[in-house]
């Protein structure tokens, strides 16, 4: 238990909820880097830290961001409005959102599913007096092989929209500011399980909460670009069916303090659906 708390850097109640959630393993180094003004360059490592979200109630923290596995009661169905969709079922997929065309090979080209998005479009939530931008991830795997790895997650902001988007280099030029990296400091991965929800597309399989403090100096009008890679772990965790997509729910509110925040958040989502006042909604996005 003590080792888990030190490794994930979370408050004790979160680590206690999922003891032994971290495990070291080997995988091939993945592409990483940053544009000028976006912080230190990322150094690939052969030792990978794994956050296991393949079981009900699993939760954890990487580089200040909170991640939790969704369940059928909290996910909803048919309510996602993705801003980036990936997936060609070739074992792994990667790419980022943009309205510019062409896009990277694994990115869906429909402007309905892959587009520019501004910071003002992201929902915010407060957890234990800390403000976060919220993201939902919808994965699609076969029922026979429901596991999937999230190998990279990079979030950048820019004051102007991209005009070219068919290479990661286009995103990592000097105009981009790296706000969050899953691999900052050490190579990390998140292990996911489609079987926890299994309601097809349009339902969240994972919630991600990115600290709003990481976006200091960013304007509401700034463009947000999210690069992610799936299936790089290979084997049982390879990309094998459907697509993966990210959505920013337009949800503003506060998760009450105390208790396990995952359980509370599940009640929050259920309460919203049934009209209960689990959240105290804000009338304007947090700045």
N, C-alpha and C positions, 0 to 999 in steps of 0.2 A: 504493500500500500504506500509506504513512504517513497519508494522509488517512482511509483506512478505519479504522485503529486509533484515530485521534483521534475520529472520529464515533461509532463504536459503543461505545467505552469498554471493550472487552474485552481479555483477555490476547492477546498476539500470536498464539499458536497457533490461537486460534479465528478471528481475522480472516484469518489466512493460509489457513485452510481454505476460505474463500469470498470471495476478493478481489473488490472492486467490487460487494459485495452491496447497497449503499445507492444509491438514486437519488432525486432530488427530482422531484416532479410535483405537479400541481394537482388538487384535488378539492373538492367542496362542504364547508363546515364542518359538523361533526356535533354532535349534542347532547352536552354534557358538563357536569359540575358536581360538587358535593360537598356533603355535609351538614356541619353545624357540628361542629367537632372532627375533621374528616377531612382537614385540610391545605388548601393553597391551591386556590382555584377554578381550573378548567381553562379556558384561553383557546383557542378554536378558531383555527386558522391555515390560510391558503390554500396554504401550502407543506407538502407531506407527505413524510415520510421512509418509504421502503419497504424492508422486509426481505423479500428474495426467497427463499422456501423451495420453489420450484417444480422444483428439480432434486435428484437424489440427492446426499446428503451435505451439503446446505445447512444452515447453522446460523447463529445470530446472537444478539445480546443487545439488549434494549431496557429502559432504566430498571432495570437490575440483574437482570432475569429472562432466563433462557436459553430459546431456542426452537430446535427442530430438526425437520426433515422426517423422518417415519417412512418405513421401507421394508417390503417384504413380510416380511422376515425378523424384524423387530422388532415388528411391529404385533400379530400374533396375530389371531384371528377369533372373534367371538361371546363375548368375555370382558369387554366393557365393561358397566358398570352405571351408566348416566347419571343425573345429578341434575338436568339441564336439557336439554330438547330444543326446538329451534327449526326453523322452516321452513314456508313456505307457497308457495314457488316463485313469488314475485311480483317477483323482481329483487333484493330485499333483505329481510333479516329481523333482528329484534332482540328482546331480552328477557332476563329473569333467572329464576332458580329461586325457587320458593316453594311451600309447601304451602297457603298461603292462596289462595282463589279469589274473584273471577275473577283471571286473569293477563293479561299484555299480549297483544295480538292474535296475534302470531306464535308464541306459546309453546304447546307441546303441553299439554293439560289433564289428561292421565292422571297420577295420582299415582305410577305406576310410573316415569315418565320425568322428571317435574318435581316437585321436593320440597325441603323444608328439608334442610340438611345442616350438621352441626357440625364444628368444626375437628378434633376427634378422629378423624374418619373419613378424613382425608387422609393418604395415604402420604407418607413422607419419604425423602429420599436425600441422601447427601453426595457432592459433587463437588469434588475438590481442597480438602478440609477445610472446605467451606462447606455448610451445611444448607439444603435446599430442600424446599418442598412440591411434589408432582408432580401434574400434570394431563395428561390425554390428550384430544385432540380428534378426533372422528370426523366427517368431512364427507361429503356425498353429492351429487355432481354427475353430469351426463350424460357419457358417454364421449366424445361429440363435442365438448363444451365443459367440460373438467375443471377449469378454473381458478376460484378463488374468493378474494375478499379478506376478511380479518378486519380490520375498520375500527376497532372499539373493544373494549377489554377492561378492565372495572372490577371490582375485587374489594373487597367490604365485609365487615366483621364487625359483629355486634350481640349484645348480651347477652340479648335476647329475640327471639322469632320475629316476623316480620311478620304483621300481621292483614289487610293489604290489599296487593295486588300487581299492580294493573292499570295502573300508571303508574310511570315512573322516579322521579317525585317521591316516591312511597311509600317507595322505597329510599333516597333522598337526604335524608331528614329528619335532625333533630338527633341521633337515637340511633345513626346509622350512622357507622362509622369507615372511611374510605377507606384501604385497605392497599396497593393497587396500581392504577396506571393506565397503559395503553399510551401515552396521549397527554400524560403529565405533562411539561411543559417544551416539547414540540413535538408537532405532530400526526403520528401514525405509523400505519402499516398493515403487515400481514403478508400476503404473497401465497402462496397454497396451491395444490396440484395434486393432485386426486383420482386422477389416472392413476398416481401413484407406488405406490399400493397397490391401488386398484380391486377390493377384495374385498367390496364392499357394506357394509351396516351392521355394526357390532360390531367394527370394526378401526380402530386409531388411525392417523390421517394426520399428526398433529403432536403432539410432546411439549412441554410447557411446564413450566419449573421456576421457581417463585416463591420468592425468598429468605425463609427463615424469620424472618430478622431484621426484616422489614417487619411482622411480627405481634407485635412486642414488646408485652407487657401483655395480650395476648388470652388467654382461658382456653380449655381444651379443650372446654368446654361452650358456647362462643360459636357463634352461627350465622354461616355464611358464605354470602354472596350474590354470584353472579357474573353480571354483565351483559355481553353481547357483541352485536356487530352484524356482519353478514356481507353482502357483495354491494354495499356502498355505493359502491364504485369504479365499478360499472356495466360496460357493454360485455362483454368476454370474461370478466370477473370477477364477473358478476352471479350471484345465487342462482338456480339453474335446475332442480334436481331433488332429491327426497328431503328429508333433514333434516340439521341439524348438532347434535351433542350433546357434552357435556362429562362426563368421568368422572374420579374421583380413585382411582387404583389403590391398594390397600392393600399397598403395597410399601415395606418399610423396609430400607435397606442402604447400602453404600458403593461408589461407582464408583472404581476404583483411579486414582491419580494418574499423570500422564505420558501422552504420546501424544495422539492426537485423541480427545477424550471422546465424540464421536459414535460413532466406530467401537467404542470400548470399551462404550458403552451398548448398541449393537446386539448385541455378544457377550453382555452381561449378560442381555438379554431372551431370547436364544436359549439361553443356558446354563440359565436358570430352567426353560424348557420341557423341556429334556433332562435335568434333574436335576444339572447341574454346579454347582460351588460358586464361581461368579463373584462372588456377593455374600456378605458376611458379615452375615446378617440380625440385626436387633436384636429384642429380645423385647418392647420397649415403645416407643411413639411418642416421638420426640424432643420435648423441651419448650422 
